Amino acid sequence: VNMMASTVPTTVLCLMNMVSPDELADDEEYEEICDDVRDECSKYGRVLSLHIPRPIEGADIHGLGKIFVEFSSVTDCASAGTALAGRKFASRVVVTSYYDPDRYSQRDFAGVEGTE
Amino acid sequence: LDVAKKKKRKRRWGDDSERTIIPGMPTSIPSNMTERQTKIYIKTLEVEEIGRKLRTGDLGIAPLPEDRSPSPEPIYNHEGKRMNTRDYRMKKKLEEQRHALIQELQEINPDYKPPMDYKAPSSRMQD
């Protein structure tokens, strides 16, 4: 696996360690989290869309606990990524990576299979 | 519960100045890590961060009282000293969080070694 290629920015930012399934299950809290993330990300670039997988009882939801933000350009996405990595969200440390835009557009959050 | 929901929106994003840097643990990670690797990495990072908070006393208590959760009824010892201070409650909460994370990590990865300054709570109630 090419480690370099996997840190190259795309147009989709993946934000991790920010939300718990409990918080996302609550409609009001979910809406607030969406607003908070969209507002903050918009400071660094134009946000086209946002997707936060929510828990469904008894189902294994791919990407649960992650937040995906699609930007209009790779530059905007990279600025947001640099600015937000290591920030705090609800006292947790924000961890970021970049996500494959094709998989994002297909709402495919299954993650990387691959060997360890 | 309704009262709690009507209270003003909580502030989630921390300031840029509150950014923490944990040596050897970048907060920007490669996209080709597996779910398991990512989970282990993030939990390990949280354990390190909680350890840092406990060591430095930077417990993450909100500077503005209105951003803090309501305090429970005070408990005093026989000398009249308050026992359940916010500091005490925060430390206890952080220690419990760290303990839970370490248990999860040991379950995912039997080779996981907890940090040196971690001690498993000895007198825990049985689940």
gemmi code that builds the backbone of each chain (N, CA, C; Angstrom):
import gemmi

chains = {
    "A": [
        ("VAL", (0.852, -1.204, 0.000), (0.000, 0.000, 0.000), (0.884, 1.249, 0.000)),
        ("ASN", (0.487, 2.199, -0.802), (1.248, 3.441, -0.898), (0.826, 4.398, 0.213)),
        ("MET", (1.687, 4.537, 1.218), (1.358, 5.376, 2.364), (1.262, 6.848, 1.973)),
        ("MET", (2.066, 7.258, 1.020), (2.049, 8.656, 0.606), (0.703, 9.007, -0.023)),
        ("ALA", (0.262, 8.162, -0.944), (-0.988, 8.428, -1.658), (-2.157, 8.552, -0.696)),
        ("SER", (-2.085, 7.812, 0.423), (-3.231, 7.791, 1.327), (-3.334, 9.018, 2.217)),
        ("THR", (-2.337, 9.907, 2.151), (-2.454, 11.140, 2.936), (-2.660, 12.357, 2.029)),
        ("VAL", (-2.750, 12.100, 0.725), (-2.976, 13.189, -0.220), (-4.430, 13.659, -0.105)),
        ("PRO", (-4.655, 14.974, 0.032), (-6.031, 15.461, 0.184), (-6.924, 15.146, -1.017)),
        ("THR", (-8.206, 14.979, -0.742), (-9.236, 14.831, -1.781), (-10.228, 15.969, -1.543)),
        ("THR", (-11.424, 15.859, -2.091), (-12.434, 16.893, -1.810), (-13.311, 16.508, -0.615)),
        ("VAL", (-13.087, 15.299, -0.070), (-13.919, 14.858, 1.051), (-13.075, 14.668, 2.313)),
        ("LEU", (-13.455, 15.407, 3.341), (-12.766, 15.324, 4.624), (-13.536, 14.370, 5.541)),
        ("CYS", (-12.782, 13.504, 6.201), (-13.398, 12.582, 7.151), (-12.950, 13.013, 8.552)),
        ("LEU", (-13.930, 13.343, 9.395), (-13.644, 13.784, 10.758), (-14.029, 12.663, 11.724)),
        ("MET", (-13.109, 12.322, 12.604), (-13.348, 11.190, 13.513), (-13.207, 11.582, 14.980)),
        ("ASN", (-13.742, 10.721, 15.834), (-13.642, 10.886, 17.297), (-14.398, 12.111, 17.801)),
        ("MET", (-15.455, 12.491, 17.113), (-16.193, 13.685, 17.530), (-17.567, 13.377, 18.114)),
        ("VAL", (-18.174, 12.312, 17.634), (-19.561, 12.035, 18.035), (-19.752, 10.587, 18.476)),
        ("SER", (-20.717, 10.397, 19.386), (-21.047, 9.043, 19.835), (-22.406, 8.662, 19.262)),
        ("PRO", (-22.669, 7.363, 19.107), (-23.966, 6.925, 18.583), (-25.153, 7.497, 19.385)),
        ("ASP", (-24.989, 7.613, 20.704), (-26.059, 8.165, 21.550), (-26.429, 9.585, 21.153)),
        ("GLU", (-25.393, 10.407, 20.929), (-25.637, 11.793, 20.548), (-26.350, 11.858, 19.192)),
        ("LEU", (-25.953, 10.973, 18.282), (-26.521, 10.990, 16.936), (-27.951, 10.470, 16.910)),
        ("ALA", (-28.309, 9.646, 17.887), (-29.657, 9.080, 17.940), (-30.680, 10.152, 18.312)),
        ("ASP", (-30.227, 11.166, 19.023), (-31.104, 12.258, 19.443), (-31.263, 13.261, 18.294)),
        ("ASP", (-32.503, 13.445, 17.814), (-32.738, 14.291, 16.634), (-32.211, 15.708, 16.804)),
        ("GLU", (-32.491, 16.278, 17.974), (-32.092, 17.665, 18.201), (-30.564, 17.792, 18.227)),
        ("GLU", (-29.951, 16.850, 18.922), (-28.494, 16.881, 19.036), (-27.840, 16.647, 17.670)),
        ("TYR", (-28.433, 15.733, 16.904), (-27.920, 15.444, 15.562), (-27.945, 16.710, 14.695)),
        ("GLU", (-29.079, 17.433, 14.728), (-29.203, 18.667, 13.945), (-28.154, 19.696, 14.373)),
        ("GLU", (-27.975, 19.816, 15.696), (-26.994, 20.775, 16.214), (-25.579, 20.417, 15.769)),
        ("ILE", (-25.269, 19.130, 15.817), (-23.933, 18.676, 15.416), (-23.711, 18.983, 13.927)),
        ("CYS", (-24.727, 18.700, 13.100), (-24.622, 19.004, 11.661), (-24.336, 20.498, 11.462)),
        ("ASP", (-25.090, 21.349, 12.153), (-24.905, 22.800, 12.031), (-23.504, 23.214, 12.486)),
        ("ASP", (-23.099, 22.702, 13.652), (-21.788, 23.062, 14.203), (-20.661, 22.693, 13.240)),
        ("VAL", (-20.758, 21.512, 12.656), (-19.697, 21.037, 11.764), (-19.716, 21.833, 10.454)),
        ("ARG", (-20.911, 22.050, 9.918), (-21.014, 22.792, 8.658), (-20.483, 24.218, 8.841)),
        ("ASP", (-20.891, 24.870, 9.932), (-20.451, 26.245, 10.205), (-18.935, 26.338, 10.314)),
        ("GLU", (-18.351, 25.430, 11.086), (-16.903, 25.490, 11.296), (-16.149, 25.197, 9.996)),
        ("CYS", (-16.603, 24.187, 9.271), (-15.931, 23.817, 8.019), (-16.039, 24.934, 6.984)),
        ("SER", (-17.150, 25.673, 7.008), (-17.365, 26.742, 6.037), (-16.373, 27.891, 6.201)),
        ("LYS", (-15.707, 27.937, 7.353), (-14.687, 28.972, 7.551), (-13.456, 28.714, 6.684)),
        ("TYR", (-13.306, 27.483, 6.235), (-12.084, 27.109, 5.508), (-12.331, 26.861, 4.028)),
        ("GLY", (-13.590, 26.850, 3.626), (-13.869, 26.612, 2.227), (-15.353, 26.422, 1.999)),
        ("ARG", (-15.704, 26.188, 0.730), (-17.124, 26.038, 0.412), (-17.540, 24.577, 0.609)),
        ("VAL", (-18.481, 24.390, 1.528), (-18.976, 23.042, 1.827), (-20.127, 22.726, 0.883)),
        ("LEU", (-19.985, 21.630, 0.121), (-21.049, 21.244, -0.806), (-22.070, 20.354, -0.115)),
        ("SER", (-21.575, 19.438, 0.709), (-22.492, 18.547, 1.412), (-21.810, 17.956, 2.627)),
        ("LEU", (-22.646, 17.355, 3.458), (-22.172, 16.801, 4.723), (-22.942, 15.516, 4.971)),
        ("HIS", (-22.259, 14.506, 5.456), (-22.985, 13.268, 5.783), (-22.491, 12.698, 7.102)),
        ("ILE", (-23.436, 12.491, 8.020), (-23.091, 11.889, 9.309), (-23.932, 10.619, 9.478)),
        ("PRO", (-23.306, 9.441, 9.321), (-24.076, 8.207, 9.505), (-24.692, 8.157, 10.905)),
        ("ARG", (-25.972, 7.740, 10.978), (-26.674, 7.664, 12.265), (-26.979, 6.216, 12.621)),
        ("PRO", (-27.057, 5.935, 13.910), (-27.301, 4.545, 14.317), (-28.733, 4.099, 14.020)),
        ("ILE", (-28.897, 2.848, 13.663), (-30.213, 2.239, 13.508), (-30.164, 0.984, 14.368)),
        ("GLU", (-31.126, 0.861, 15.254), (-31.068, -0.232, 16.209), (-30.989, -1.587, 15.512)),
        ("GLY", (-30.056, -2.395, 15.948), (-29.918, -3.748, 15.422), (-29.174, -3.820, 14.098)),
        ("ALA", (-28.749, -2.676, 13.567), (-28.037, -2.691, 12.281), (-26.593, -2.253, 12.477)),
        ("ASP", (-25.735, -2.791, 11.650), (-24.325, -2.431, 11.666), (-24.147, -1.311, 10.642)),
        ("ILE", (-23.999, -0.087, 11.129), (-23.929, 1.065, 10.218), (-22.474, 1.384, 9.877)),
        ("HIS", (-22.185, 1.340, 8.568), (-20.827, 1.668, 8.134), (-20.517, 3.141, 8.402)),
        ("GLY", (-19.322, 3.376, 8.864), (-18.875, 4.755, 9.075), (-19.496, 5.425, 10.282)),
        ("LEU", (-20.149, 4.662, 11.146), (-20.765, 5.248, 12.341), (-19.677, 5.843, 13.239)),
        ("GLY", (-19.902, 7.078, 13.648), (-18.899, 7.763, 14.474), (-18.006, 8.669, 13.647)),
        ("LYS", (-18.162, 8.586, 12.308), (-17.371, 9.464, 11.436), (-18.278, 10.541, 10.848)),
        ("ILE", (-17.652, 11.634, 10.434), (-18.379, 12.734, 9.809), (-17.689, 13.004, 8.472)),
        ("PHE", (-18.462, 13.053, 7.397), (-17.891, 13.273, 6.076), (-18.332, 14.639, 5.552)),
        ("VAL", (-17.365, 15.423, 5.098), (-17.678, 16.768, 4.591), (-17.096, 16.913, 3.189)),
        ("GLU", (-17.991, 17.225, 2.235), (-17.550, 17.396, 0.848), (-17.338, 18.883, 0.564)),
        ("PHE", (-16.153, 19.210, 0.089), (-15.812, 20.596, -0.248), (-15.824, 20.791, -1.759)),
        ("SER", (-15.883, 22.071, -2.174), (-15.930, 22.346, -3.615), (-14.562, 22.152, -4.266)),
        ("SER", (-13.489, 22.190, -3.455), (-12.174, 21.970, -4.051), (-11.249, 21.238, -3.084)),
        ("VAL", (-10.223, 20.639, -3.634), (-9.226, 19.924, -2.827), (-8.508, 20.916, -1.906)),
        ("THR", (-8.236, 22.119, -2.420), (-7.541, 23.135, -1.614), (-8.349, 23.497, -0.371)),
        ("ASP", (-9.654, 23.733, -0.563), (-10.521, 24.071, 0.574), (-10.533, 22.932, 1.588)),
        ("CYS", (-10.651, 21.724, 1.070), (-10.728, 20.547, 1.930), (-9.432, 20.392, 2.726)),
        ("ALA", (-8.301, 20.632, 2.054), (-7.009, 20.502, 2.728), (-6.842, 21.574, 3.802)),
        ("SER", (-7.333, 22.809, 3.537), (-7.251, 23.868, 4.549), (-8.048, 23.467, 5.782)),
        ("ALA", (-9.251, 22.956, 5.552), (-10.093, 22.533, 6.674), (-9.427, 21.382, 7.425)),
        ("GLY", (-8.876, 20.443, 6.686), (-8.216, 19.299, 7.311), (-7.073, 19.733, 8.222)),
        ("THR", (-6.242, 20.649, 7.708), (-5.108, 21.143, 8.496), (-5.592, 21.897, 9.726)),
        ("ALA", (-6.646, 22.704, 9.536), (-7.134, 23.536, 10.640), (-7.843, 22.716, 11.720)),
        ("LEU", (-8.517, 21.668, 11.323), (-9.370, 20.963, 12.290), (-8.709, 19.770, 12.981)),
        ("ALA", (-7.678, 19.188, 12.371), (-6.998, 18.053, 13.004), (-6.398, 18.497, 14.334)),
        ("GLY", (-6.727, 17.808, 15.395), (-6.172, 18.141, 16.704), (-6.998, 19.135, 17.500)),
        ("ARG", (-8.017, 19.735, 16.844), (-8.916, 20.624, 17.591), (-9.773, 19.773, 18.522)),
        ("LYS", (-10.473, 20.431, 19.432), (-11.357, 19.702, 20.333), (-12.795, 19.843, 19.860)),
        ("PHE", (-13.545, 18.766, 19.995), (-14.980, 18.812, 19.743), (-15.633, 18.038, 20.868)),
        ("ALA", (-16.456, 18.712, 21.655), (-17.071, 18.097, 22.839), (-15.994, 17.399, 23.681)),
        ("SER", (-14.907, 18.093, 23.914), (-13.702, 17.656, 24.669), (-12.962, 16.457, 24.109)),
        ("ARG", (-13.303, 16.019, 22.911), (-12.532, 14.933, 22.303), (-11.574, 15.502, 21.259)),
        ("VAL", (-10.506, 14.775, 20.984), (-9.517, 15.238, 20.005), (-9.983, 14.853, 18.595)),
        ("VAL", (-10.070, 15.830, 17.723), (-10.515, 15.570, 16.353), (-9.389, 14.922, 15.544)),
        ("VAL", (-9.700, 13.783, 14.941), (-8.751, 13.076, 14.077), (-9.319, 13.142, 12.660)),
        ("THR", (-8.453, 13.458, 11.685), (-8.954, 13.618, 10.316), (-8.253, 12.688, 9.335)),
        ("SER", (-8.932, 12.433, 8.221), (-8.291, 11.820, 7.070), (-9.079, 12.282, 5.838)),
        ("TYR", (-8.611, 11.912, 4.668), (-9.331, 12.273, 3.443), (-10.018, 11.033, 2.912)),
        ("TYR", (-11.187, 11.250, 2.280), (-11.980, 10.112, 1.824), (-12.130, 10.130, 0.310)),
        ("ASP", (-12.290, 8.937, -0.234), (-12.447, 8.780, -1.686), (-13.770, 9.427, -2.144)),
        ("PRO", (-13.701, 10.473, -2.989), (-14.924, 11.166, -3.407), (-15.932, 10.265, -4.136)),
        ("ASP", (-15.438, 9.266, -4.888), (-16.365, 8.377, -5.592), (-17.181, 7.547, -4.601)),
        ("ARG", (-16.484, 7.048, -3.608), (-17.189, 6.269, -2.594), (-18.132, 7.151, -1.795)),
        ("TYR", (-17.714, 8.373, -1.554), (-18.602, 9.308, -0.844), (-19.872, 9.546, -1.639)),
        ("SER", (-19.723, 9.779, -2.927), (-20.913, 10.087, -3.739), (-21.861, 8.888, -3.813)),
        ("GLN", (-21.295, 7.701, -3.616), (-22.160, 6.505, -3.590), (-22.610, 6.181, -2.175)),
        ("ARG", (-22.278, 7.041, -1.238), (-22.575, 6.815, 0.184), (-22.047, 5.457, 0.646)),
        ("ASP", (-20.851, 5.154, 0.171), (-20.201, 3.895, 0.544), (-19.187, 4.198, 1.643)),
        ("PHE", (-19.559, 3.821, 2.867), (-18.694, 4.119, 4.011), (-18.147, 2.844, 4.649)),
        ("ALA", (-18.092, 1.799, 3.840), (-17.680, 0.495, 4.366), (-16.242, 0.491, 4.869)),
        ("GLY", (-15.454, 1.451, 4.454), (-14.077, 1.510, 4.925), (-13.161, 0.593, 4.148)),
        ("VAL", (-11.908, 0.639, 4.520), (-10.888, -0.113, 3.796), (-10.874, -1.557, 4.288)),
        ("GLU", (-10.926, -2.489, 3.374), (-10.800, -3.891, 3.774), (-9.325, -4.158, 4.051)),
        ("GLY", (-8.641, -4.584, 3.055), (-7.180, -4.628, 3.122), (-6.552, -5.479, 4.201)),
        ("THR", (-5.270, -5.699, 4.041), (-4.511, -6.526, 4.963), (-3.867, -5.654, 6.017)),
        ("GLU", (-3.605, -6.236, 7.157), (-2.977, -5.461, 8.228), (-1.523, -5.876, 8.370)),
    ],
    "B": [
        ("LEU", (-35.802, 16.320, 32.041), (-35.142, 16.152, 30.744), (-35.476, 17.318, 29.815)),
        ("ASP", (-36.766, 17.747, 29.864), (-37.175, 18.860, 29.011), (-36.412, 20.132, 29.356)),
        ("VAL", (-36.192, 20.327, 30.645), (-35.477, 21.513, 31.111), (-34.057, 21.502, 30.539)),
        ("ALA", (-33.436, 20.332, 30.595), (-32.072, 20.185, 30.101), (-32.011, 20.504, 28.611)),
        ("LYS", (-33.038, 20.096, 27.881), (-33.032, 20.304, 26.433), (-33.250, 21.755, 26.052)),
        ("LYS", (-33.985, 22.490, 26.930), (-34.295, 23.871, 26.586), (-33.131, 24.800, 26.902)),
        ("LYS", (-32.169, 24.320, 27.700), (-31.058, 25.204, 28.049), (-30.240, 25.535, 26.799)),
        ("LYS", (-29.460, 26.600, 26.907), (-28.822, 27.105, 25.692), (-27.897, 26.064, 25.045)),
        ("ARG", (-27.768, 26.214, 23.768), (-26.946, 25.273, 22.998), (-25.565, 25.144, 23.585)),
        ("LYS", (-25.083, 23.938, 23.669), (-23.723, 23.778, 24.188), (-22.703, 24.074, 23.085)),
        ("ARG", (-21.559, 24.549, 23.533), (-20.496, 24.874, 22.602), (-19.633, 23.625, 22.446)),
        ("ARG", (-19.502, 23.141, 21.251), (-18.765, 21.882, 21.055), (-17.331, 22.108, 20.584)),
        ("TRP", (-17.162, 23.008, 19.625), (-15.802, 23.224, 19.097), (-14.930, 23.921, 20.128)),
        ("GLY", (-13.748, 23.395, 20.364), (-12.794, 24.064, 21.234), (-12.048, 25.134, 20.451)),
        ("ASP", (-11.479, 26.101, 21.169), (-10.701, 27.146, 20.507), (-9.444, 26.553, 19.889)),
        ("ASP", (-8.886, 27.332, 18.963), (-7.657, 26.906, 18.316), (-6.543, 26.741, 19.362)),
        ("SER", (-6.603, 27.563, 20.434), (-5.572, 27.520, 21.478), (-5.642, 26.252, 22.317)),
        ("GLU", (-6.801, 25.577, 22.291), (-6.958, 24.363, 23.091), (-6.433, 23.125, 22.359)),
        ("ARG", (-5.902, 23.336, 21.165), (-5.387, 22.224, 20.366), (-4.340, 21.445, 21.174)),
        ("THR", (-4.431, 20.146, 21.144), (-3.420, 19.369, 21.871), (-2.553, 18.608, 20.892)),
        ("ILE", (-1.282, 18.539, 21.218), (-0.353, 17.779, 20.400), (0.169, 16.641, 21.254)),
        ("ILE", (-0.065, 15.435, 20.812), (0.424, 14.278, 21.546), (1.635, 13.736, 20.773)),
        ("PRO", (2.807, 13.767, 21.408), (4.021, 13.368, 20.685), (3.894, 11.973, 20.065)),
        ("GLY", (4.255, 11.876, 18.809), (4.235, 10.594, 18.114), (2.861, 10.127, 17.684)),
        ("MET", (1.834, 10.921, 17.953), (0.486, 10.522, 17.553), (-0.195, 11.620, 16.743)),
        ("PRO", (0.052, 11.637, 15.419), (-0.566, 12.673, 14.586), (-2.099, 12.582, 14.610)),
        ("THR", (-2.745, 13.737, 14.445), (-4.207, 13.742, 14.425), (-4.740, 13.729, 12.996)),
        ("SER", (-3.812, 13.686, 12.032), (-4.208, 13.518, 10.639), (-3.656, 12.160, 10.213)),
        ("ILE", (-4.549, 11.254, 9.829), (-4.103, 9.874, 9.596), (-4.362, 9.407, 8.153)),
        ("PRO", (-3.613, 8.408, 7.692), (-3.804, 7.934, 6.312), (-5.205, 7.360, 6.100)),
        ("SER", (-5.707, 7.497, 4.875), (-7.065, 7.028, 4.584), (-7.132, 5.523, 4.351)),
        ("ASN", (-5.960, 4.893, 4.245), (-6.015, 3.449, 3.951), (-5.855, 2.582, 5.196)),
        ("MET", (-6.089, 3.159, 6.353), (-6.082, 2.339, 7.561), (-7.410, 1.586, 7.628)),
        ("THR", (-7.379, 0.359, 8.130), (-8.620, -0.410, 8.231), (-9.439, 0.124, 9.402)),
        ("GLU", (-10.704, -0.305, 9.457), (-11.588, 0.107, 10.545), (-10.967, -0.249, 11.894)),
        ("ARG", (-10.400, -1.447, 11.954), (-9.813, -1.920, 13.204), (-8.600, -1.067, 13.588)),
        ("GLN", (-7.744, -0.811, 12.629), (-6.559, 0.026, 12.894), (-6.969, 1.421, 13.344)),
        ("THR", (-7.983, 1.967, 12.669), (-8.446, 3.313, 13.004), (-9.002, 3.341, 14.421)),
        ("LYS", (-9.818, 2.331, 14.730), (-10.424, 2.246, 16.056), (-9.349, 2.169, 17.138)),
        ("ILE", (-8.365, 1.304, 16.937), (-7.278, 1.144, 17.902), (-6.520, 2.463, 18.042)),
        ("TYR", (-6.237, 3.078, 16.905), (-5.462, 4.319, 16.928), (-6.186, 5.409, 17.719)),
        ("ILE", (-7.459, 5.605, 17.430), (-8.230, 6.677, 18.073), (-8.392, 6.420, 19.568)),
        ("LYS", (-8.659, 5.176, 19.918), (-8.808, 4.854, 21.344), (-7.484, 5.052, 22.089)),
        ("THR", (-6.389, 4.665, 21.455), (-5.068, 4.860, 22.074), (-4.778, 6.349, 22.261)),
        ("LEU", (-5.136, 7.120, 21.246), (-4.951, 8.572, 21.309), (-5.761, 9.175, 22.460)),
        ("GLU", (-6.999, 8.716, 22.629), (-7.853, 9.205, 23.720), (-7.268, 8.826, 25.086)),
        ("VAL", (-6.734, 7.613, 25.175), (-6.110, 7.182, 26.437), (-4.941, 8.113, 26.767)),
        ("GLU", (-4.124, 8.426, 25.756), (-2.983, 9.332, 25.952), (-3.459, 10.722, 26.366)),
        ("GLU", (-4.515, 11.184, 25.703), (-5.048, 12.514, 25.980), (-5.614, 12.592, 27.403)),
        ("ILE", (-6.330, 11.557, 27.823), (-6.876, 11.536, 29.186), (-5.725, 11.495, 30.191)),
        ("GLY", (-4.691, 10.705, 29.907), (-3.511, 10.649, 30.771), (-2.870, 12.019, 30.913)),
        ("ARG", (-2.793, 12.741, 29.794), (-2.217, 14.090, 29.805), (-3.061, 15.019, 30.679)),
        ("LYS", (-4.391, 14.930, 30.523), (-5.288, 15.777, 31.323), (-5.099, 15.494, 32.807)),
        ("LEU", (-5.024, 14.218, 33.180), (-4.887, 13.852, 34.588), (-3.532, 14.295, 35.140)),
        ("ARG", (-2.481, 14.155, 34.328), (-1.138, 14.531, 34.783), (-0.998, 16.032, 34.955)),
        ("THR", (-1.548, 16.794, 33.992), (-1.331, 18.235, 34.004), (-2.401, 18.973, 34.812)),
        ("GLY", (-3.504, 18.284, 35.105), (-4.592, 18.951, 35.818), (-5.427, 19.829, 34.902)),
        ("ASP", (-5.148, 19.761, 33.605), (-5.944, 20.468, 32.595), (-7.156, 19.581, 32.315)),
        ("LEU", (-8.146, 19.671, 33.210), (-9.226, 18.676, 33.211), (-10.348, 18.955, 32.222)),
        ("GLY", (-10.234, 20.031, 31.481), (-11.267, 20.333, 30.497), (-12.536, 20.891, 31.129)),
        ("ILE", (-12.400, 21.560, 32.271), (-13.556, 22.203, 32.898), (-13.832, 23.498, 32.146)),
        ("ALA", (-15.062, 23.665, 31.689), (-15.408, 24.836, 30.882), (-15.128, 26.117, 31.668)),
        ("PRO", (-14.457, 27.109, 31.028), (-14.129, 28.350, 31.741), (-15.384, 29.132, 32.167)),
        ("LEU", (-16.436, 29.067, 31.361), (-17.655, 29.810, 31.713), (-18.617, 28.904, 32.474)),
        ("PRO", (-19.072, 29.340, 33.656), (-19.971, 28.507, 34.455), (-21.213, 28.049, 33.680)),
        ("GLU", (-21.712, 28.910, 32.773), (-22.940, 28.528, 32.057), (-22.719, 27.378, 31.063)),
        ("ASP", (-21.463, 27.116, 30.723), (-21.161, 25.993, 29.826), (-20.986, 24.690, 30.596)),
        ("ARG", (-20.981, 24.787, 31.944), (-20.757, 23.586, 32.744), (-22.076, 22.893, 33.053)),
        ("SER", (-21.990, 21.606, 33.324), (-23.190, 20.862, 33.681), (-23.566, 21.213, 35.125)),
        ("PRO", (-24.853, 21.046, 35.480), (-25.253, 21.399, 36.848), (-24.530, 20.537, 37.883)),
        ("SER", (-24.186, 21.130, 39.020), (-23.480, 20.398, 40.074), (-24.455, 19.573, 40.896)),
        ("PRO", (-23.998, 18.416, 41.383), (-24.855, 17.641, 42.279), (-24.869, 18.287, 43.663)),
        ("GLU", (-25.739, 17.811, 44.530), (-25.759, 18.273, 45.919), (-24.366, 18.065, 46.510)),
        ("PRO", (-23.853, 19.048, 47.244), (-22.510, 18.865, 47.809), (-22.481, 17.778, 48.883)),
        ("ILE", (-21.366, 17.092, 48.947), (-21.153, 16.093, 49.995), (-19.958, 16.596, 50.803)),
        ("TYR", (-20.116, 16.668, 52.133), (-19.036, 17.162, 52.985), (-18.500, 16.032, 53.855)),
        ("ASN", (-17.217, 16.111, 54.181), (-16.660, 15.135, 55.122), (-16.841, 15.664, 56.549)),
        ("HIS", (-16.343, 14.926, 57.535), (-16.593, 15.310, 58.926), (-15.921, 16.637, 59.294)),
        ("GLU", (-14.957, 17.062, 58.493), (-14.306, 18.351, 58.767), (-15.017, 19.495, 58.045)),
        ("GLY", (-16.074, 19.154, 57.357), (-16.820, 20.182, 56.634), (-16.213, 20.543, 55.297)),
        ("LYS", (-15.303, 19.708, 54.814), (-14.660, 19.959, 53.529), (-15.507, 19.279, 52.443)),
        ("ARG", (-15.731, 20.007, 51.365), (-16.543, 19.420, 50.303), (-15.757, 18.330, 49.574)),
        ("MET", (-16.385, 17.182, 49.403), (-15.704, 16.047, 48.776), (-15.929, 16.008, 47.267)),
        ("ASN", (-17.161, 16.209, 46.842), (-17.455, 16.033, 45.414), (-17.302, 17.336, 44.630)),
        ("THR", (-16.121, 17.895, 44.692), (-15.849, 19.121, 43.932), (-15.841, 18.806, 42.438)),
        ("ARG", (-15.915, 19.859, 41.626), (-15.905, 19.635, 40.168), (-14.596, 18.962, 39.736)),
        ("ASP", (-13.505, 19.392, 40.361), (-12.210, 18.792, 40.071), (-12.233, 17.286, 40.332)),
        ("TYR", (-12.740, 16.940, 41.502), (-12.810, 15.532, 41.888), (-13.707, 14.754, 40.916)),
        ("ARG", (-14.849, 15.357, 40.599), (-15.794, 14.657, 39.708), (-15.214, 14.496, 38.310)),
        ("MET", (-14.510, 15.514, 37.824), (-13.912, 15.434, 36.498), (-12.830, 14.354, 36.454)),
        ("LYS", (-11.986, 14.332, 37.503), (-10.905, 13.337, 37.553), (-11.476, 11.927, 37.570)),
        ("LYS", (-12.528, 11.765, 38.364), (-13.146, 10.452, 38.482), (-13.730, 10.037, 37.124)),
        ("LYS", (-14.386, 10.989, 36.467), (-14.998, 10.705, 35.172), (-13.921, 10.325, 34.151)),
        ("LEU", (-12.818, 11.086, 34.157), (-11.733, 10.809, 33.218), (-11.102, 9.448, 33.491)),
        ("GLU", (-10.923, 9.130, 34.774), (-10.346, 7.828, 35.109), (-11.255, 6.682, 34.671)),
        ("GLU", (-12.552, 6.900, 34.809), (-13.504, 5.869, 34.372), (-13.484, 5.732, 32.854)),
        ("GLN", (-13.412, 6.870, 32.167), (-13.361, 6.829, 30.697), (-12.107, 6.098, 30.233)),
        ("ARG", (-10.994, 6.421, 30.889), (-9.726, 5.797, 30.490), (-9.777, 4.297, 30.743)),
        ("HIS", (-10.339, 3.922, 31.884), (-10.437, 2.507, 32.211), (-11.270, 1.766, 31.154)),
        ("ALA", (-12.396, 2.365, 30.776), (-13.271, 1.732, 29.786), (-12.547, 1.594, 28.440)),
        ("LEU", (-11.820, 2.652, 28.053), (-11.088, 2.628, 26.780), (-10.009, 1.544, 26.793)),
        ("ILE", (-9.310, 1.437, 27.915), (-8.237, 0.445, 28.013), (-8.811, -0.972, 27.949)),
        ("GLN", (-9.954, -1.159, 28.585), (-10.595, -2.478, 28.500), (-10.982, -2.816, 27.065)),
        ("GLU", (-11.531, -1.813, 26.354), (-11.910, -2.028, 24.955), (-10.674, -2.342, 24.115)),
        ("LEU", (-9.590, -1.586, 24.362), (-8.361, -1.797, 23.599), (-7.778, -3.188, 23.836)),
        ("GLN", (-7.834, -3.632, 25.088), (-7.287, -4.952, 25.397), (-8.123, -6.051, 24.765)),
        ("GLU", (-9.412, -5.740, 24.570), (-10.298, -6.699, 23.930), (-10.003, -6.782, 22.428)),
        ("ILE", (-9.823, -5.621, 21.799), (-9.538, -5.596, 20.355), (-8.138, -6.130, 20.087)),
        ("ASN", (-7.206, -5.748, 20.948), (-5.811, -6.088, 20.710), (-5.164, -6.613, 22.004)),
        ("PRO", (-5.085, -7.938, 22.139), (-4.540, -8.519, 23.378), (-3.101, -8.077, 23.671)),
        ("ASP", (-2.387, -7.597, 22.679), (-1.006, -7.143, 22.887), (-0.934, -5.705, 23.420)),
        ("TYR", (-2.087, -5.059, 23.528), (-2.083, -3.660, 23.952), (-1.508, -3.508, 25.360)),
        ("LYS", (-0.603, -2.535, 25.506), (-0.001, -2.244, 26.812), (-0.509, -0.898, 27.317)),
        ("PRO", (-1.207, -0.889, 28.449), (-1.695, 0.389, 28.978), (-0.531, 1.295, 29.381)),
        ("PRO", (-0.761, 2.616, 29.442), (0.325, 3.519, 29.840), (0.816, 3.212, 31.255)),
        ("MET", (2.069, 3.598, 31.528), (2.707, 3.285, 32.812), (1.942, 3.858, 34.006)),
        ("ASP", (1.372, 5.049, 33.830), (0.726, 5.696, 34.981), (-0.717, 5.239, 35.202)),
        ("TYR", (-1.139, 4.233, 34.451), (-2.510, 3.743, 34.608), (-2.571, 2.612, 35.620)),
        ("LYS", (-3.512, 2.722, 36.527), (-3.770, 1.624, 37.453), (-5.234, 1.239, 37.312)),
        ("ALA", (-5.496, -0.042, 37.157), (-6.884, -0.481, 37.069), (-7.560, -0.228, 38.413)),
        ("PRO", (-8.775, 0.300, 38.394), (-9.452, 0.548, 39.673), (-9.574, -0.768, 40.448)),
        ("SER", (-9.167, -0.739, 41.720), (-9.132, -1.986, 42.493), (-10.487, -2.303, 43.099)),
        ("SER", (-11.162, -1.272, 43.602), (-12.441, -1.539, 44.254), (-13.587, -1.106, 43.367)),
        ("ARG", (-13.795, -1.859, 42.306), (-14.901, -1.521, 41.412), (-16.096, -2.395, 41.741)),
        ("MET", (-17.265, -1.819, 41.544), (-18.458, -2.633, 41.733), (-18.535, -3.632, 40.584)),
        ("GLN", (-19.008, -4.800, 40.892), (-19.132, -5.820, 39.864), (-20.270, -5.439, 38.922)),
        ("ASP", (-20.064, -5.631, 37.638), (-21.117, -5.319, 36.664), (-22.222, -6.363, 36.728)),
    ],
}
model = gemmi.Model(1)
for chain_id, residues in chains.items():
    chain = gemmi.Chain(chain_id)
    for i, (resn, *xyz) in enumerate(residues, 1):
        res = gemmi.Residue()
        res.name, res.seqid = resn, gemmi.SeqId(i, " ")
        for name, pos in zip(("N", "CA", "C"), xyz):
            atom = gemmi.Atom()
            atom.name, atom.element = name, gemmi.Element(name[0])
            atom.pos, atom.b_iso = gemmi.Position(*pos), 0.0
            res.add_atom(atom)
        chain.add_residue(res)
    model.add_chain(chain)
structure = gemmi.Structure()
structure.add_model(model)
structure.setup_entities()
